[in-house]
Amino acid sequence: MKSTYVENEKELAAVHATAMVKNGMIVGLGSGSTSAYMIKELGENVKKGLAITGVPSSKKTAQLAQEVGIPIITLEEAGFLDINIDGADEFDTEFRLIKGGGGALLREKILADNSRFNVIIADSSKQVSKLGAYKLPLEAIPFATANIIKKLTGMHLKPMLRQTNGETYKTDENNFIVDIDISDIRDLEKLNRNLLHIPGVVETGLFLESTDIIIMGKRDKIVVFNAKESS
Ligand SMILES: O=C(CO)[C@H](O)[C@H](O)COP(=O)(O)O
């Protein structure tokens, strides 16, 4: 079980981010435990009269959004999002992220790419000086996965096919997740390009340029990192 202070930090960051959601907005709803706090808070605000629609990044998030009363629509219906709020597994000082611990990286990246403004909410354990202590998830199509794993082994990335409860994990898009070790990699941009060149790799959990703001809970405080101010 996670310590209470980590949960408090997640909730603080999540609630703080909801203040950016205004009437009439179309909101990308991230996946994971930090996003769940954000979705529950938005649900409370909807009950108080906030008029928004959400575009969920996973089936689990869609279910939670419906339970708390947030009307949801598809990305196609939305066209574009006003704001997208999501968690992360790691972030560095250059606003680069590892995402996909919860397996929703493909839809999450699509939402991030289709949003005017991207907010990341996180507890302080997610802040790192160098990405890679956390394994990088790749989404791969089942047909190609065995061969992709051989290639990744040849690239010294120590691939592991993700399993849950003894079964191969399947994403909402019916793909597999391969987790790789990028702790020795210096050039993340090049790595990302190389990974996306492998046929059958659908997407990586490296989010290199999409983030506008990171809201981090640190003990009982909020720390905000603004990409515009840092560039
Ligand atoms: O990328 C994700 C899911 O695919 C999550 O945002 C990430 O795993 C963080 O999760 P949590 O908020 O539970 O720590």
The ligand as a MOL file (V3000), in Angstrom:
LIG
                    3D

  0  0  0     0  0            999 V3000
M  V30 BEGIN CTAB
M  V30 COUNTS 14 13 0 0 0
M  V30 BEGIN ATOM
M  V30 1 O 0.3050 6.7830 -17.5590 0
M  V30 2 C -0.5310 6.4080 -16.7830 0
M  V30 3 C -1.4780 5.3060 -17.0840 0
M  V30 4 O -1.2260 4.7560 -18.3410 0
M  V30 5 C -0.6520 7.0590 -15.4510 0
M  V30 6 O -0.8450 8.4100 -15.6420 0
M  V30 7 C 0.6090 6.8190 -14.6880 0
M  V30 8 O 0.8300 5.4150 -14.6250 0
M  V30 9 C 0.5400 7.4040 -13.2930 0
M  V30 10 O -0.3250 6.6470 -12.4990 0
M  V30 11 P -0.6380 7.0290 -10.9960 0
M  V30 12 O -1.3300 8.3520 -11.0120 0
M  V30 13 O -1.5190 5.8910 -10.5300 0
M  V30 14 O 0.6750 7.0610 -10.2580 0
M  V30 END ATOM
M  V30 BEGIN BOND
M  V30 1 2 1 2
M  V30 2 1 2 3
M  V30 3 1 2 5
M  V30 4 1 3 4
M  V30 5 1 5 6
M  V30 6 1 5 7
M  V30 7 1 7 8
M  V30 8 1 7 9
M  V30 9 1 9 10
M  V30 10 1 10 11
M  V30 11 2 11 12
M  V30 12 1 11 13
M  V30 13 1 11 14
M  V30 END BOND
M  V30 END CTAB
M  END
